[in-house]
């Protein structure tokens, strides 16, 4: 066996022993009655802060959505005002007369009504 292989095996054994030592100490700390409280507090603190950040990001995203909707609503109000003004223009009598002239319509003359004699209707039952 070469010298490098032996050194590598020793280093591996050492690092494995150190790892198991750290894991053993961590396990002992967590399972020890005094170690459970700080661990539980740390877990609770991490969970609480995570929920806080999730709420902050969700609120921020909703704020952007609200701002976008307000901008769209303002654009729609402006368009509605413009359309109402145009509707008023088109309803003006002069505009109606102009449109009728463009379509080739003419004013009607005197209207005469026809009168029909007896308009009674009989039903045969």
C-alpha positions as CSV (number, residue, x, y, z in Angstrom):
1,X,0.0,0.0,0.0
2,X,1.4,3.4,-0.9
3,X,2.0,6.1,1.6
4,X,-0.6,8.5,0.0
5,X,-3.3,5.9,0.2
6,X,-2.7,5.4,3.9
7,X,-2.7,9.1,4.6
8,X,-6.0,9.5,2.7
9,X,-7.6,6.7,4.7
10,X,-6.5,8.3,7.9
11,X,-7.8,11.7,6.9
12,X,-11.1,10.1,5.9
13,X,-11.4,8.3,9.2
14,X,-10.6,11.5,11.0
15,X,-13.2,13.6,9.1
16,X,-15.8,10.8,9.6
17,X,-15.0,10.7,13.3
18,X,-15.2,14.5,13.5
19,X,-18.5,14.5,11.7
20,X,-20.0,11.8,13.9
21,X,-18.8,13.8,16.9
22,X,-20.5,16.9,15.7
23,X,-23.7,15.0,14.9
24,X,-23.6,13.3,18.3
25,X,-23.2,16.6,20.1
26,X,-26.0,18.1,18.0
27,X,-28.3,15.1,18.8
28,X,-27.4,15.3,22.4
29,X,-28.2,19.1,22.5
30,X,-31.5,18.7,20.8
31,X,-32.6,15.7,22.9
32,X,-31.4,17.1,26.1
33,X,-34.3,18.8,28.0
34,X,-32.4,22.1,28.2
35,X,-31.6,22.0,24.5
36,X,-35.2,21.4,23.4
37,X,-36.4,24.9,24.5
38,X,-33.8,26.9,22.5
39,X,-34.3,24.7,19.5
40,X,-38.1,25.0,19.6
41,X,-37.7,28.8,20.0
42,X,-35.3,28.9,17.0
43,X,-37.7,26.9,14.9
44,X,-40.6,29.1,16.0
45,X,-38.7,32.3,15.2
46,X,-37.7,31.0,11.7
47,X,-41.3,30.0,11.0
48,X,-42.7,33.3,12.2
49,X,-40.2,35.4,10.3
50,X,-40.9,33.3,7.2
51,X,-44.6,33.9,7.5
52,X,-44.0,37.6,8.0
53,X,-41.9,37.9,4.8
54,X,-44.5,35.9,2.8
55,X,-47.2,38.4,4.0
56,X,-45.0,41.4,3.1
57,X,-44.3,40.1,-0.4
58,X,-48.0,39.2,-1.0
59,X,-49.1,42.6,0.2
60,X,-46.5,44.3,-2.0
61,X,-47.7,42.3,-5.0
62,X,-51.3,43.2,-4.3
63,X,-50.3,46.9,-4.0
64,X,-48.9,46.7,-7.5
65,X,-52.1,45.1,-8.8
66,X,-54.2,47.8,-7.2
67,X,-52.1,50.6,-8.7
68,X,-52.4,49.0,-12.1
69,X,-56.2,48.7,-11.7
70,X,-56.5,52.3,-10.6
71,X,-54.5,53.4,-13.7
72,X,-56.8,51.3,-16.0
73,X,-59.9,52.8,-14.3
74,X,-58.6,56.3,-14.9
75,X,-58.1,55.5,-18.6
76,X,-61.6,54.1,-18.8
77,X,-63.1,57.2,-17.1
78,X,-61.2,59.4,-19.7
79,X,-62.5,57.4,-22.6
80,X,-66.0,57.4,-21.2
81,X,-65.9,61.2,-20.9
82,X,-64.7,61.5,-24.5
83,X,-67.4,59.1,-25.7
84,X,-70.1,61.0,-23.8
85,X,-69.0,64.3,-25.4
86,X,-69.0,62.6,-28.9
87,X,-72.6,61.3,-28.2
88,X,-73.7,64.8,-27.3
89,X,-72.3,66.1,-30.6
90,X,-74.0,63.3,-32.6
91,X,-77.4,64.0,-31.0
92,X,-77.3,67.6,-32.0
93,X,-80.0,68.4,-34.5
94,X,-77.6,70.1,-36.9
95,X,-75.4,66.9,-36.9
96,X,-78.4,64.8,-37.6
97,X,-79.4,67.0,-40.5
98,X,-75.8,66.9,-41.9
99,X,-75.8,63.1,-41.6
100,X,-79.2,62.9,-43.4
101,X,-77.9,65.1,-46.2
102,X,-74.8,62.9,-46.6
103,X,-77.0,59.8,-46.9
104,X,-79.1,61.5,-49.6
105,X,-82.2,61.7,-47.5
106,X,-84.8,64.5,-48.2
107,X,-87.3,66.2,-46.0
108,X,-90.8,64.8,-46.3
109,X,-93.5,67.0,-47.8
110,X,-97.1,67.3,-46.6
111,X,-98.4,64.1,-45.0
112,X,-101.8,62.9,-46.1
113,X,-103.6,60.2,-44.2
114,X,-106.1,57.7,-45.7
115,X,-109.3,57.1,-44.0
116,X,-110.9,53.7,-44.3
117,X,-114.6,53.1,-44.0
118,X,-116.0,50.7,-41.4
119,X,-113.2,49.0,-39.6
120,X,-115.3,46.6,-37.6
121,X,-114.2,43.0,-37.6
122,X,-116.6,40.1,-37.0
123,X,-115.5,36.7,-35.7
124,X,-117.4,33.6,-36.8
125,X,-117.6,31.2,-34.0
